[in-house]
Amino acid sequence: TVTEGATLAVNGNTNAIFSVYPNPTKQFISFNVNSNVTEKLTTAQIFDLSGRLVFETQLTSNRINIESLQSGTYLLLLQNEKGKGYSQKFIKE
């Protein structure tokens, strides 16, 4: 399941599980997980707005290199160990 919690605004939705910064960005995106979240996020997937998976990685830190992506708007999906997903939009300049 996927829980979307963001708009394209930089400060986004305050109820979101995580926030993405800087947004827009050129090389890296970082994310902060809300302190009340106890589950471990293990996987990151990035989709373009047509729903095509363009990047996938196991999370080892809260920073992801997106230098290889074309400019545009993307959806970052972070998943926990049980497969539950949380998403935020971001803009690659």
Rosetta blueprint (number, residue, H / E / L):
1 T L
2 V E
3 T E
4 E E
5 G L
6 A L
7 T L
8 L L
9 A L
10 V L
11 N L
12 G L
13 N L
14 T L
15 N L
16 A L
17 I L
18 F E
19 S E
20 V E
21 Y E
22 P L
23 N L
24 P L
25 T E
26 K L
27 Q L
28 F E
29 I E
30 S E
31 F E
32 N E
33 V E
34 N L
35 S L
36 N L
37 V L
38 T L
39 E L
40 K L
41 L E
42 T E
43 T E
44 A E
45 Q E
46 I E
47 F E
48 D E
49 L L
50 S L
51 G L
52 R L
53 L E
54 V E
55 F E
56 E E
57 T E
58 Q E
59 L L
60 T L
61 S L
62 N L
63 R E
64 I E
65 N E
66 I L
67 E L
68 S L
69 L L
70 Q L
71 S L
72 G E
73 T E
74 Y E
75 L E
76 L E
77 L E
78 L E
79 Q E
80 N E
81 E L
82 K L
83 G L
84 K L
85 G E
86 Y E
87 S E
88 Q E
89 K E
90 F E
91 I E
92 K E
93 E L
